[in-house]
Amino acid sequence: MIINYKDGKVKSKDFLIFKEELETTLNDFDIMEKILKKLGLKVIIHREKKGTSYIADKVKIELHEYPKIPAFAEFEGSKKDIKRLIGKLSYDTKQTTSMIDTEIIKSYSVNYKSLIF
């Protein structure tokens, strides 16, 4: 399991860019949940996601699967590399979005705060 922190999002015309992204492996979900609760944090969103990661032409591709909505892909890399890979896949940036997961989920009119498989 991976825990991820993203900060300082900047939207350009076709892309969503984060100034900082930190990621680490989480070995025990239950222990992490207890730590967060002991720090006084409260659960506001509980959603499960299945994901698969690929790398192609210096671009990281994350396939995201949530309950109740179609799967979608997230591309991470330089704008130039992403545009080139999207073209190789016979798409262009007009067929993409810079929405984050929550925005995509909301666009399907499902309860984005509770998505359980």
C-alpha angles and dihedrals in degrees: 000000000000129000116206135193122193125183139175101028117197121189118212124182095281106006143059112219127191119206090209132022122176124186135176139166117262113207101187120031094188093054092047090050090052091049092052092048091049088053087058099255119145128210110253099161129029115183133151123218133185116207142181124194128212135173124214129164093347091308122117111218118200118192109205124199122186127171117266098016135075118267117260139189131238119203120206123189141073118328090243094052093044093050091049093050093045088053091050087054089054094250133110132210091264086071093054136073136213092214119131122233095269092052091049092049092048090052088067092055095239127134100272092190096064121034114154127171 
